[in-house]
Amino acid sequence: MTGRHGGPGTLPPVPGPPFRVPRRLPVPAPLLTVLLAVVLPLLLFAAVTWQVTAGGPLAEGDKRLAREMREDAPPTALAEFLADLGNIEVALPVLAAALAYAWVRGRRRSRRPPPAVAATAAAMAAVPLLVAPLKALTGRPGPLDGTGYFPSGHAATALVAYGAAALLVLPHVRARLRWARWALPAAAALVCAAVGAGLVWRGYHWPLDVLGSWCLGVPLLAAVLAASRASRGSGRRRPDPPGGS
């Protein structure tokens, strides 16, 4: 059979709806989250570790960037203050306050501790368990002296502590305080960036030391976020009707 202009084809109407090419392939949200928050950071960490241990071009550029940052560093007192925000003595009390707040608010909904609280405690405990062996394995020299500077324990502590604190408080923000829904994560990110800059300005770490710690911390925060969403989902379940099974 020929078409309207003598070419091969079919006469209308053609049975069935017309086929349309989808603009974008559907990707399940959990899979996309795992790719962005777990797989990509770990791949980046592997690439950075390879460059650091092999002394590749990225590591050479890292040293140049550190020298340039130290030349334009702010006053020493300010840089030291920012670096100290990554100390466990400073970051842990902030996280402990957020944990206590989330625990109290979560106990009002359920007698069991919120999953996010347990996930946060596990993520914080994982920081030294991950950082200490990696420091020993890489043995990277520091900007001033010594070895074992990759990745940065202060940067990892700051990211997990302040990031998890924001994630714990965020679900309990009242609806009328919408500005806090973006202000809390933004403040946590700003503090973590300030800690990383302070560490480089004071000569305690190279920039790649900080970046490597962030790559390790993001998957830990993703686990806290997943637990927080799970607790919110369980809290929204409606109670069974009287007499129901």
Contacts in CASP RR format, 6 or more apart in sequence:
PFRMAT RR
TARGET T0000
AUTHOR 0000-0000-0000
METHOD contacts of the structure
MODEL  1
MTGRHGGPGTLPPVPGPPFRVPRRLPVPAPLLTVLLAVVLPLLLFAAVTW
QVTAGGPLAEGDKRLAREMREDAPPTALAEFLADLGNIEVALPVLAAALA
YAWVRGRRRSRRPPPAVAATAAAMAAVPLLVAPLKALTGRPGPLDGTGYF
PSGHAATALVAYGAAALLVLPHVRARLRWARWALPAAAALVCAAVGAGLV
WRGYHWPLDVLGSWCLGVPLLAAVLAASRASRGSGRRRPDPPGGS
1 8 0 8 1.000
1 9 0 8 1.000
1 10 0 8 1.000
1 11 0 8 1.000
2 8 0 8 1.000
2 9 0 8 1.000
3 9 0 8 1.000
3 10 0 8 1.000
3 11 0 8 1.000
33 222 0 8 1.000
33 226 0 8 1.000
34 222 0 8 1.000
37 218 0 8 1.000
37 219 0 8 1.000
37 221 0 8 1.000
37 222 0 8 1.000
37 225 0 8 1.000
38 218 0 8 1.000
38 219 0 8 1.000
38 222 0 8 1.000
41 214 0 8 1.000
41 215 0 8 1.000
41 216 0 8 1.000
41 217 0 8 1.000
41 218 0 8 1.000
41 219 0 8 1.000
42 215 0 8 1.000
42 219 0 8 1.000
44 211 0 8 1.000
44 212 0 8 1.000
44 215 0 8 1.000
45 151 0 8 1.000
45 212 0 8 1.000
45 215 0 8 1.000
45 216 0 8 1.000
48 58 0 8 1.000
48 208 0 8 1.000
48 211 0 8 1.000
48 212 0 8 1.000
48 215 0 8 1.000
49 134 0 8 1.000
49 138 0 8 1.000
49 150 0 8 1.000
49 212 0 8 1.000
51 57 0 8 1.000
51 58 0 8 1.000
51 59 0 8 1.000
51 62 0 8 1.000
51 208 0 8 1.000
52 59 0 8 1.000
52 62 0 8 1.000
52 138 0 8 1.000
52 140 0 8 1.000
52 150 0 8 1.000
52 208 0 8 1.000
53 138 0 8 1.000
53 140 0 8 1.000
58 208 0 8 1.000
59 208 0 8 1.000
62 206 0 8 1.000
62 207 0 8 1.000
62 208 0 8 1.000
63 206 0 8 1.000
65 207 0 8 1.000
66 143 0 8 1.000
66 200 0 8 1.000
66 203 0 8 1.000
66 206 0 8 1.000
66 207 0 8 1.000
69 197 0 8 1.000
69 200 0 8 1.000
69 201 0 8 1.000
69 207 0 8 1.000
70 143 0 8 1.000
70 200 0 8 1.000
70 201 0 8 1.000
70 203 0 8 1.000
73 79 0 8 1.000
73 201 0 8 1.000
73 202 0 8 1.000
74 201 0 8 1.000
76 202 0 8 1.000
79 197 0 8 1.000
79 198 0 8 1.000
79 201 0 8 1.000
79 202 0 8 1.000
80 198 0 8 1.000
80 202 0 8 1.000
82 194 0 8 1.000
82 195 0 8 1.000
82 196 0 8 1.000
82 197 0 8 1.000
82 198 0 8 1.000
82 201 0 8 1.000
83 154 0 8 1.000
83 195 0 8 1.000
83 196 0 8 1.000
83 198 0 8 1.000
83 199 0 8 1.000
83 201 0 8 1.000
83 202 0 8 1.000
83 204 0 8 1.000
84 90 0 8 1.000
85 91 0 8 1.000
85 158 0 8 1.000
85 191 0 8 1.000
85 194 0 8 1.000
85 195 0 8 1.000
86 154 0 8 1.000
86 155 0 8 1.000
86 157 0 8 1.000
86 158 0 8 1.000
86 161 0 8 1.000
86 195 0 8 1.000
87 154 0 8 1.000
87 157 0 8 1.000
88 157 0 8 1.000
91 157 0 8 1.000
91 158 0 8 1.000
91 161 0 8 1.000
91 162 0 8 1.000
92 124 0 8 1.000
92 157 0 8 1.000
92 161 0 8 1.000
94 161 0 8 1.000
94 162 0 8 1.000
94 165 0 8 1.000
95 120 0 8 1.000
95 124 0 8 1.000
95 161 0 8 1.000
95 162 0 8 1.000
95 164 0 8 1.000
95 165 0 8 1.000
97 165 0 8 1.000
98 120 0 8 1.000
98 164 0 8 1.000
98 165 0 8 1.000
98 166 0 8 1.000
98 168 0 8 1.000
98 169 0 8 1.000
99 117 0 8 1.000
99 120 0 8 1.000
99 121 0 8 1.000
99 168 0 8 1.000
101 168 0 8 1.000
101 169 0 8 1.000
101 172 0 8 1.000
102 114 0 8 1.000
102 116 0 8 1.000
102 117 0 8 1.000
102 168 0 8 1.000
102 169 0 8 1.000
102 171 0 8 1.000
102 172 0 8 1.000
103 113 0 8 1.000
103 114 0 8 1.000
103 117 0 8 1.000
105 172 0 8 1.000
106 113 0 8 1.000
106 114 0 8 1.000
106 231 0 8 1.000
107 113 0 8 1.000
109 235 0 8 1.000
110 234 0 8 1.000
110 235 0 8 1.000
114 227 0 8 1.000
114 228 0 8 1.000
114 231 0 8 1.000
115 227 0 8 1.000
115 228 0 8 1.000
115 230 0 8 1.000
115 231 0 8 1.000
116 167 0 8 1.000
116 168 0 8 1.000
116 171 0 8 1.000
116 224 0 8 1.000
116 227 0 8 1.000
116 228 0 8 1.000
116 230 0 8 1.000
116 231 0 8 1.000
117 168 0 8 1.000
118 227 0 8 1.000
119 223 0 8 1.000
119 224 0 8 1.000
119 226 0 8 1.000
119 227 0 8 1.000
119 228 0 8 1.000
120 164 0 8 1.000
120 167 0 8 1.000
120 168 0 8 1.000
120 224 0 8 1.000
120 227 0 8 1.000
122 223 0 8 1.000
123 160 0 8 1.000
123 164 0 8 1.000
123 217 0 8 1.000
123 220 0 8 1.000
123 221 0 8 1.000
123 223 0 8 1.000
123 224 0 8 1.000
124 160 0 8 1.000
124 161 0 8 1.000
124 164 0 8 1.000
126 220 0 8 1.000
127 153 0 8 1.000
127 156 0 8 1.000
127 157 0 8 1.000
127 160 0 8 1.000
127 217 0 8 1.000
127 220 0 8 1.000
128 153 0 8 1.000
130 156 0 8 1.000
130 216 0 8 1.000
131 151 0 8 1.000
131 152 0 8 1.000
131 153 0 8 1.000
131 156 0 8 1.000
131 213 0 8 1.000
131 216 0 8 1.000
134 150 0 8 1.000
134 151 0 8 1.000
135 148 0 8 1.000
135 149 0 8 1.000
135 150 0 8 1.000
135 151 0 8 1.000
136 148 0 8 1.000
138 148 0 8 1.000
138 150 0 8 1.000
139 147 0 8 1.000
139 148 0 8 1.000
139 149 0 8 1.000
139 150 0 8 1.000
140 147 0 8 1.000
140 148 0 8 1.000
140 149 0 8 1.000
140 150 0 8 1.000
140 206 0 8 1.000
140 209 0 8 1.000
141 147 0 8 1.000
141 148 0 8 1.000
141 149 0 8 1.000
142 148 0 8 1.000
142 149 0 8 1.000
142 203 0 8 1.000
142 205 0 8 1.000
142 206 0 8 1.000
143 149 0 8 1.000
143 203 0 8 1.000
143 204 0 8 1.000
143 205 0 8 1.000
143 206 0 8 1.000
144 203 0 8 1.000
144 204 0 8 1.000
149 204 0 8 1.000
149 205 0 8 1.000
149 206 0 8 1.000
149 209 0 8 1.000
150 206 0 8 1.000
150 208 0 8 1.000
150 209 0 8 1.000
150 212 0 8 1.000
151 209 0 8 1.000
151 210 0 8 1.000
151 212 0 8 1.000
151 213 0 8 1.000
151 215 0 8 1.000
151 216 0 8 1.000
152 196 0 8 1.000
152 199 0 8 1.000
152 204 0 8 1.000
152 205 0 8 1.000
152 209 0 8 1.000
152 210 0 8 1.000
152 212 0 8 1.000
152 213 0 8 1.000
153 213 0 8 1.000
154 195 0 8 1.000
154 196 0 8 1.000
154 199 0 8 1.000
154 204 0 8 1.000
154 205 0 8 1.000
155 192 0 8 1.000
155 195 0 8 1.000
155 196 0 8 1.000
155 199 0 8 1.000
155 205 0 8 1.000
155 209 0 8 1.000
155 210 0 8 1.000
155 212 0 8 1.000
155 213 0 8 1.000
155 214 0 8 1.000
156 213 0 8 1.000
156 214 0 8 1.000
156 216 0 8 1.000
156 217 0 8 1.000
158 191 0 8 1.000
158 192 0 8 1.000
158 195 0 8 1.000
158 196 0 8 1.000
159 192 0 8 1.000
159 213 0 8 1.000
159 214 0 8 1.000
159 217 0 8 1.000
159 218 0 8 1.000
159 221 0 8 1.000
160 217 0 8 1.000
160 220 0 8 1.000
160 221 0 8 1.000
162 188 0 8 1.000
162 191 0 8 1.000
162 192 0 8 1.000
163 185 0 8 1.000
163 188 0 8 1.000
163 189 0 8 1.000
163 192 0 8 1.000
163 221 0 8 1.000
163 224 0 8 1.000
164 221 0 8 1.000
164 224 0 8 1.000
165 188 0 8 1.000
166 184 0 8 1.000
166 185 0 8 1.000
166 187 0 8 1.000
166 188 0 8 1.000
167 185 0 8 1.000
167 221 0 8 1.000
167 224 0 8 1.000
167 225 0 8 1.000
167 228 0 8 1.000
168 224 0 8 1.000
168 228 0 8 1.000
169 184 0 8 1.000
170 180 0 8 1.000
170 181 0 8 1.000
170 184 0 8 1.000
170 185 0 8 1.000
170 228 0 8 1.000
171 228 0 8 1.000
171 231 0 8 1.000
171 232 0 8 1.000
173 180 0 8 1.000
173 181 0 8 1.000
173 184 0 8 1.000
192 214 0 8 1.000
196 205 0 8 1.000
196 210 0 8 1.000
198 204 0 8 1.000
199 205 0 8 1.000
199 209 0 8 1.000
199 210 0 8 1.000
200 206 0 8 1.000
200 207 0 8 1.000
200 210 0 8 1.000
END
